[in-house]
Amino acid sequence: MPAAAALALGFWGIRRQDSLWSDEAVTYEVAHRSTSDIARLLAEADVVHGLHYFLMHAVFALWEGGTVALRLPSVLAVAATAAGVGLLGRRLAGPRAGLFAGLVLALLPSLQRYAQEGRSYALVCALMTWGTWLLLDALDAGSRKRRAARGERRSWLGARQFGRRFRWAGYGAVMLVACLVHAFAVLGLVAHGVTAVLSRTGLRPWATTASVVSASLAPLALVSATQSGQVSWIAAPALSDLVDQAVVSAVGVACALLLLSGRTGGGTTAAGGVPALALPLLLLPAGLLLALSPLRLLYVDRYVLYGSIGLALLTGAALDRALRHVLTRLRARGPLRGPRLPVLVVAAASALVTLAVLPASRELRTPASRSDDVTAVAEAVREMGAPGDGLVFLPARRAWVLATPDGYAELDDVALADSPAASGTLFGAELAPAVIRERLTAQRRVVAVRDVFGEPRDSTGRRDAKEAVLRARFEECGTRRVTRAQITVYARPGHC
C-alpha cells in the first residue's frame, strides 16, 4: 500500500504544466549529450552528479518522454523508498507500524516534491532505505552469532561466516552507490555508525565496511574538491531553515521518547529498535551540515532529504503506539464489535492527514512551487524579443536555455563562443570581454536575461563588459520579472 500511494502521488500532475526549474533543465540537457561528452563535462563540473547523469542518459536513450521520462526515475525511487520504509517499520515494530511509516513517507510534502524532480535526491532516498535494511540484516546476523556463540559449530566451509560477510558486502555496495549518486549520502553512513554502536554487535564490521566505502570514494572526493566553486551560491542557513529543522527534530525526539517510555517499537533486533535506527538518520546528517556552517556553507535541505526516512519510521511507530493505547482503553470499557473499530480509526486518521496535506500537495504540482521556471522564461523571451535581436545572459549561466532552446533560436547570443556540449561545460564558453563589447555594440536591440538572485557574479569581467555597453549605448525599453529571472529589452536611443 505505501508503494502504491507513493506511485499515485508521484504520477498525479507529474508534468507540472510542462514547467521545468533550472536544475532539472541541467539534467535534461546533460543527459542528452553523448557519454563521451558527459565524461568530458564531469572532469570540469558536476562530478558529484555524474552517475545520475549517466542513468538519465540511459533513460532518454530508451524513451524520449520529455518531462515524464525526466521525472519517472524519481517517482519510482520514492515508491521504492515508501515500500522499504514500510518493511523496516514492520520488521522493527509490527505490521501496523510499518503501514503507517510507509504512508507517512509517501505523504510528506518534501518527498512529494522530489518525487517529481529530475534530480538525484529521490534516488538517494531509495538507496539509503534499502542500505538501512541491509544494515539491519547484517546487525541481526551479528546478534544471532553472539547469542549462539557457545553452541554454534562452524562448518569447514565457514558458511555462516561467509553469510555474515556477504550481508556486510551487500550493505557496503549499496551505500557506495548512494554516495556516488550524491556525495552527502556519506552522512547517512555516519548515522548508521551510531546505530551500529548502539547495537553492541556491529561496530567492528561497520567500521571495516565504512572504511572500504570511504576509500572507494576518495577519487570522487579529490575531483569534487577541485570543483568546490560550484557550491559558492549556498548561503548561510536562514532562520526558517533552523526553525524547520528544529521542529522536525523535536517531533522525531518526541516520538522516540513515546516509544521508549512504552517499551514498544524496540523489537528484538540488533539495531535496538526504531529509535536507535531512525533518530540518527533524522538528526545527524542535517545536524552535521548545520554545525559545519561557520566553517563552510554546505547546508541545503534537499542534500539530506533521506533524513525523512527516520522521521517516517518514528512517526509510524508512534502512531501505532498511540492507536494501541486508545484501543486498549476502549476495550477496558467494554467489548469491541470485531475488528471494525480499529479499521475505522485508521481510516478516519488517514483521511484527516490526507486532507491536511492536500493544499500543499496541490501547490507542489504548480509551476509556482519552484524557485524558477525555464519554460516560462523562454516564453517571455519569445514574446519580448524579435528575430535578429541580440541576447545576453547576466551572469553567464544559461540554465534558462538548456531545455528550451527553441525559445531563443531566433536571437543572436552575442557572447557565446561554444555551446555547452561543444565546450564540455555546463553553460557554454563565452568570448573574451573585448569581443563581447564589440559584438554587443553592433546590435540594434538586445534582450538581457538576468538572475534576480541566487547566482554569483561572473569573475572574468564579462558581466561588467556587457553592463557597461548596455548603459552607454542603449536605453531600457521594458522589463518583465518571471520567477527568478528578469528580462529586459534594450534598444538604441529613440528606437524602443
ZIURVEN-V295658 format. One line per field, one symbol per residue. psi: psi as a letter, one per 20 degrees, with the letter a starting at -180 (. if undefined). Layout:
psi: ???
This chain:
psi: ggggghgghhiokhhlkkqqrhhhhggggghjrrhhhghgghihqkhijghhghghghghhhomjchghhighhghghghgggghghghghhjrgghgggghhgghiphhhhgiikplaihhhggghhghhhghggghhhghghgghjhhippprhilgghggghhghggghgghggghhgphiihhhgghhhgghghhjhjgghgggghgggghhiggghgghhikiiijiiprqprhhgggghggggggggggghgghhikqihajrhijagghghghhggggghghghihhgpoiophhhkhihhgggggggghhgggggggghghhhhirqqnajhghgggggggggggghhigghgghikqhiiqhrohghggggghhhrqpiqqpqpoamokhhigilhhijhjqonhipgqrgghikrgjrpqrqghhggghhhiqhqpopoqphripqqpjjigghgghgghghirqphqqppodjqppppqrqpjj.
